[in-house]
Amino acid sequence: MADRVIAGRPIVAGEVEGDALVTHDAFSFWGGFDFRTGRIIDQRHPLVGVRASGCILAVPFSKGSSTTTAVLLEAVRAGTAPAAIVTTGVDTFFALAAIVADTMYGRTFPVIALSAPDFATLRTGVRLRIDRDGTIHPVDRVC
Amino acid sequence: MLTLTTRDSAVLAGDHGPAAQLAMSIVVRMAEIYGAESLMDVTQAHIDSTLYLGDATLEFAERLASLGARVAVPTSLNVSGVDECGWREWAVSPEWAAKAARQMLAYEQMGAIPTWTCAPYQTHLRPVFGQQIAWGESNAIAFANSVIGARTERYPDLLDICCAITGRVPAVGLHLTEHRAGELLLRLIDVPERLQQDDQFFAVLGHLVGKLAGDLIPVVDGIVVRPAEDQLKAFSAAVASSGRVALFHLVGVTPEAPTLDEAFRGRAPQRSLEITMADLRAARDELTTADGRELDMVILGSPHFSLAEFAQLAPLVRGRRAHARVKFLITSSRLMREQADERGVLAPILEFGARITLDTCILTSPMLPPDIRTLMTNSAKYAYYAPSLLNTRVTFGSMADCVASAVEGRVVRDDSAWRTE
């Protein structure tokens, strides 16, 4: 997608820049993410072993445990959370984690919903900037 | 556009105290995200936020408790991070035990009922058909909606307690009749009755359906047996581990699906797929990651072992003895253990060499010593999560397979029902 701007819908608004980490498989942070290391540990998921801290994690929607929100809250507190989460549709689990992180720690991460066709254009490794209005821009790397 | 009642607004303004205000502020922000036009009452809650993970979950619980939070509706508590009485027998550190116990205390202080179980539908707090509830815990959500016909959204940790404190939820989603219709049709093709009667069938089917469902409400057609409640419990846990399913319909089995047409509320399915024997065999194979040789521990009870399961296990182990090399652990609730004892089915299980952990489970308490490398279980949920959360290998089998393997000291499975005819 490196060449085009996407109009996302800010579910929880924020401004952030990071490298895209894209998966098309739903994800549970509980049983899937170690908030102590920031790594994905779900051995049944294609991203297993990848460090997601600071990335713009693009995942279509959450699955599995209700505890996904609590793991994300721990990750925000520990400084290991993704910089933002981009989904297809509204994922309330990710949104809640962002809201409680804001309430508890004054720190949050943007959660942005995209249409399925826009989501499909995202590519791992592309550097992205998210604006408060949900717009996602590719940015050039500054070496 | 969200419209609040006078009372909701007063709670949000702090008129009912700072804890209710904090809880309402989170409920209202979420209601806006859900696109709700109003909030509605619930008459019961189940709190999954009880799981101690680290300082953040503890700080959240203690913040609410210190502000004087009280639950507004009868509220059950999910598993905690520690077996309060039994943790010293395991590898749990005193620091973990102390913090997990503080988190338990915080939720008890809010007036919740200390059930400490992930199977709250098997306690006296079981909701009824049509009851509006706010439940956390993925297996419990799926069971309450699908098997009982109670109505809950898929509530995440941290929101469940805010709903319990306010007694209010966004009036959206599975609370409303029009959003409970089936969306995805899954037809069983030539799946014989003999296999459907197999002890593992519903757990395996749940694992497969969770993977196939995506974000749709699945309807399974072609079930010809009458599953026991614990088989539907196994299905609920499996479907909500491999997938995000909060409501499913099994035609002819679950209460909102007496017929195929009623499961879809007269609408057409958005998609249809077939499930064959080959699909089921592959799904069953996915639940096993071990090579089938060594065995360190048999683990039963996710969701928590019920009285009926204790009664099913007792005759399988009576007069037998687990191999000295294999630990045999059952995770359950205080209530179920007590009832099993009263019924006389606990004694033969303890004589067999089984140990019982209460209040928690092996996934939510760091209790297994590092020399436990390979597990065997009849729980699709344990099988699904153990490789990632515990870094163990796992074999999935029936309850009888688990007992036979514990006796032999190696994996023994009766695969006859799963072989090609």
HADDOCK unambig.tbl for C-alpha pairs under 7 A between the chains (distance, minus, plus):
assign (segid A and resid 11 and name CA) (segid B and resid 33 and name CA) 6.53 0.50 0.50
assign (segid A and resid 31 and name CA) (segid B and resid 385 and name CA) 5.97 0.50 0.50
assign (segid A and resid 31 and name CA) (segid B and resid 388 and name CA) 6.01 0.50 0.50
assign (segid A and resid 31 and name CA) (segid B and resid 389 and name CA) 5.24 0.50 0.50
assign (segid A and resid 32 and name CA) (segid B and resid 388 and name CA) 6.90 0.50 0.50
assign (segid A and resid 41 and name CA) (segid B and resid 388 and name CA) 5.69 0.50 0.50
assign (segid A and resid 42 and name CA) (segid B and resid 388 and name CA) 5.05 0.50 0.50
assign (segid A and resid 43 and name CA) (segid B and resid 387 and name CA) 6.76 0.50 0.50
assign (segid A and resid 43 and name CA) (segid B and resid 388 and name CA) 5.41 0.50 0.50
assign (segid A and resid 62 and name CA) (segid B and resid 244 and name CA) 6.88 0.50 0.50
assign (segid A and resid 63 and name CA) (segid B and resid 243 and name CA) 5.18 0.50 0.50
assign (segid A and resid 63 and name CA) (segid B and resid 244 and name CA) 4.06 0.50 0.50
assign (segid A and resid 64 and name CA) (segid B and resid 138 and name CA) 6.53 0.50 0.50
assign (segid A and resid 64 and name CA) (segid B and resid 240 and name CA) 5.13 0.50 0.50
assign (segid A and resid 64 and name CA) (segid B and resid 241 and name CA) 4.35 0.50 0.50
assign (segid A and resid 64 and name CA) (segid B and resid 242 and name CA) 6.27 0.50 0.50
assign (segid A and resid 64 and name CA) (segid B and resid 243 and name CA) 5.58 0.50 0.50
assign (segid A and resid 64 and name CA) (segid B and resid 244 and name CA) 5.25 0.50 0.50
assign (segid A and resid 65 and name CA) (segid B and resid 137 and name CA) 6.63 0.50 0.50
assign (segid A and resid 65 and name CA) (segid B and resid 138 and name CA) 5.30 0.50 0.50
assign (segid A and resid 65 and name CA) (segid B and resid 241 and name CA) 6.55 0.50 0.50
assign (segid A and resid 66 and name CA) (segid B and resid 136 and name CA) 6.17 0.50 0.50
assign (segid A and resid 66 and name CA) (segid B and resid 137 and name CA) 5.34 0.50 0.50
assign (segid A and resid 66 and name CA) (segid B and resid 138 and name CA) 5.55 0.50 0.50
assign (segid A and resid 66 and name CA) (segid B and resid 155 and name CA) 6.71 0.50 0.50
assign (segid A and resid 66 and name CA) (segid B and resid 156 and name CA) 4.37 0.50 0.50
assign (segid A and resid 66 and name CA) (segid B and resid 157 and name CA) 5.55 0.50 0.50
assign (segid A and resid 67 and name CA) (segid B and resid 156 and name CA) 6.37 0.50 0.50
assign (segid A and resid 67 and name CA) (segid B and resid 157 and name CA) 5.33 0.50 0.50
assign (segid A and resid 69 and name CA) (segid B and resid 156 and name CA) 6.29 0.50 0.50
assign (segid A and resid 69 and name CA) (segid B and resid 157 and name CA) 5.98 0.50 0.50
assign (segid A and resid 70 and name CA) (segid B and resid 57 and name CA) 6.45 0.50 0.50
assign (segid A and resid 70 and name CA) (segid B and resid 157 and name CA) 6.04 0.50 0.50
assign (segid A and resid 70 and name CA) (segid B and resid 158 and name CA) 6.95 0.50 0.50
assign (segid A and resid 73 and name CA) (segid B and resid 56 and name CA) 6.44 0.50 0.50
assign (segid A and resid 74 and name CA) (segid B and resid 54 and name CA) 6.65 0.50 0.50
assign (segid A and resid 74 and name CA) (segid B and resid 56 and name CA) 5.16 0.50 0.50
assign (segid A and resid 77 and name CA) (segid B and resid 56 and name CA) 6.60 0.50 0.50
assign (segid A and resid 93 and name CA) (segid B and resid 156 and name CA) 5.92 0.50 0.50
assign (segid A and resid 96 and name CA) (segid B and resid 30 and name CA) 6.84 0.50 0.50
